[in-house]
Amino acid sequence: MAPDGAYVKCDFIKGDVVVYSHRIADNNLETVDAFQAAEYYWLEGGQIIHKDDIQLASPAELKAKRRLDPPAALFISGEL
């Protein structure tokens, strides 16, 4: 067995469904194809992107087949 330092550590694996961060104006779901050195990933559409610009798609996003905007407010309490 190789020592821990011999393994490449990555945040996503081939086949993970991800969405772009909200600073990127694209709501499509993407699939990770491969890890690249220096924290970059190839997506199936041919794009290469840094790990900080994607995140795993949530179950709700998978169901909606797109990135969802975060809710403006979770609860409104008190009298109006």
Short mmCIF file of the C-alpha atoms (twelve columns), coordinates in Angstrom:
data_MODEL
# 
_entry.id   MODEL 
# 
loop_
_atom_site.group_PDB 
_atom_site.id 
_atom_site.type_symbol 
_atom_site.label_atom_id 
_atom_site.label_alt_id 
_atom_site.label_comp_id 
_atom_site.label_asym_id 
_atom_site.label_seq_id 
_atom_site.Cartn_x 
_atom_site.Cartn_y 
_atom_site.Cartn_z 
_atom_site.pdbx_PDB_model_num 
ATOM 1  C CA . MET A 1  0.000   0.000  0.000   1 
ATOM 2  C CA . ALA A 2  1.353   3.437  -0.947  1 
ATOM 3  C CA . PRO A 3  1.752   6.214  1.631   1 
ATOM 4  C CA . ASP A 4  -1.008  8.868  1.812   1 
ATOM 5  C CA . GLY A 5  1.199   11.439 0.064   1 
ATOM 6  C CA . ALA A 6  1.349   9.233  -3.040  1 
ATOM 7  C CA . TYR A 7  -2.376  9.609  -3.758  1 
ATOM 8  C CA . VAL A 8  -3.920  12.514 -5.672  1 
ATOM 9  C CA . LYS A 9  -6.594  14.111 -3.524  1 
ATOM 10 C CA . CYS A 10 -9.512  15.673 -5.384  1 
ATOM 11 C CA . ASP A 11 -12.868 17.173 -4.475  1 
ATOM 12 C CA . PHE A 12 -14.835 15.594 -7.325  1 
ATOM 13 C CA . ILE A 13 -14.666 12.292 -9.177  1 
ATOM 14 C CA . LYS A 14 -15.524 11.290 -12.739 1 
ATOM 15 C CA . GLY A 15 -19.299 11.235 -13.118 1 
ATOM 16 C CA . ASP A 16 -20.098 13.780 -10.386 1 
ATOM 17 C CA . VAL A 17 -22.872 16.160 -11.430 1 
ATOM 18 C CA . VAL A 18 -21.946 19.736 -10.588 1 
ATOM 19 C CA . VAL A 19 -23.212 23.285 -11.025 1 
ATOM 20 C CA . TYR A 20 -21.209 26.437 -11.552 1 
ATOM 21 C CA . SER A 21 -20.791 28.899 -8.699  1 
ATOM 22 C CA . HIS A 22 -23.265 31.778 -8.731  1 
ATOM 23 C CA . ARG A 23 -20.661 34.212 -10.062 1 
ATOM 24 C CA . ILE A 24 -20.811 32.321 -13.379 1 
ATOM 25 C CA . ALA A 25 -23.978 33.055 -15.354 1 
ATOM 26 C CA . ASP A 26 -24.715 29.486 -16.413 1 
ATOM 27 C CA . ASN A 27 -27.429 27.419 -14.717 1 
ATOM 28 C CA . ASN A 28 -26.736 24.148 -16.553 1 
ATOM 29 C CA . LEU A 29 -25.794 20.926 -14.832 1 
ATOM 30 C CA . GLU A 30 -22.365 19.627 -15.847 1 
ATOM 31 C CA . THR A 31 -20.643 16.273 -15.357 1 
ATOM 32 C CA . VAL A 32 -17.033 15.891 -14.248 1 
ATOM 33 C CA . ASP A 33 -14.960 13.959 -16.775 1 
ATOM 34 C CA . ALA A 34 -11.460 14.047 -15.246 1 
ATOM 35 C CA . PHE A 35 -9.188  15.697 -12.683 1 
ATOM 36 C CA . GLN A 36 -6.385  17.916 -13.928 1 
ATOM 37 C CA . ALA A 37 -3.346  18.981 -11.948 1 
ATOM 38 C CA . ALA A 38 -3.476  22.158 -9.837  1 
ATOM 39 C CA . GLU A 39 -7.115  21.788 -8.733  1 
ATOM 40 C CA . TYR A 40 -8.757  21.937 -12.167 1 
ATOM 41 C CA . TYR A 41 -11.374 19.611 -13.652 1 
ATOM 42 C CA . TRP A 42 -12.376 18.694 -17.180 1 
ATOM 43 C CA . LEU A 43 -16.146 18.687 -17.670 1 
ATOM 44 C CA . GLU A 44 -17.819 16.440 -20.256 1 
ATOM 45 C CA . GLY A 45 -18.588 19.410 -22.511 1 
ATOM 46 C CA . GLY A 46 -14.854 20.090 -22.877 1 
ATOM 47 C CA . GLN A 47 -14.592 22.952 -20.397 1 
ATOM 48 C CA . ILE A 48 -11.787 23.107 -17.877 1 
ATOM 49 C CA . ILE A 49 -12.650 24.791 -14.601 1 
ATOM 50 C CA . HIS A 50 -11.115 25.441 -11.183 1 
ATOM 51 C CA . LYS A 51 -12.567 23.514 -8.241  1 
ATOM 52 C CA . ASP A 52 -13.680 26.756 -6.546  1 
ATOM 53 C CA . ASP A 53 -15.979 27.565 -9.489  1 
ATOM 54 C CA . ILE A 54 -18.123 24.416 -9.200  1 
ATOM 55 C CA . GLN A 55 -20.013 22.547 -6.497  1 
ATOM 56 C CA . LEU A 56 -21.939 19.296 -6.337  1 
ATOM 57 C CA . ALA A 57 -25.500 19.674 -7.577  1 
ATOM 58 C CA . SER A 58 -28.067 19.400 -4.783  1 
ATOM 59 C CA . PRO A 59 -30.913 16.859 -4.975  1 
ATOM 60 C CA . ALA A 60 -33.316 19.727 -5.800  1 
ATOM 61 C CA . GLU A 61 -31.024 20.886 -8.628  1 
ATOM 62 C CA . LEU A 62 -30.801 17.344 -9.988  1 
ATOM 63 C CA . LYS A 63 -34.603 17.145 -9.979  1 
ATOM 64 C CA . ALA A 64 -34.951 20.587 -11.626 1 
ATOM 65 C CA . LYS A 65 -32.146 19.739 -14.098 1 
ATOM 66 C CA . ARG A 66 -30.518 23.156 -13.502 1 
ATOM 67 C CA . ARG A 67 -28.780 25.290 -10.882 1 
ATOM 68 C CA . LEU A 68 -31.249 26.893 -8.475  1 
ATOM 69 C CA . ASP A 69 -30.862 30.344 -6.958  1 
ATOM 70 C CA . PRO A 70 -30.585 30.453 -3.164  1 
ATOM 71 C CA . PRO A 71 -33.802 31.566 -1.459  1 
ATOM 72 C CA . ALA A 72 -33.995 35.269 -0.642  1 
ATOM 73 C CA . ALA A 73 -35.376 34.491 2.821   1 
ATOM 74 C CA . LEU A 74 -36.011 31.205 4.565   1 
ATOM 75 C CA . PHE A 75 -38.601 32.417 7.070   1 
ATOM 76 C CA . ILE A 76 -40.405 35.641 7.751   1 
ATOM 77 C CA . SER A 77 -41.496 35.851 11.352  1 
ATOM 78 C CA . GLY A 78 -43.420 38.350 13.388  1 
ATOM 79 C CA . GLU A 79 -46.404 40.552 12.629  1 
ATOM 80 C CA . LEU A 80 -46.484 42.638 9.476   1 
# 
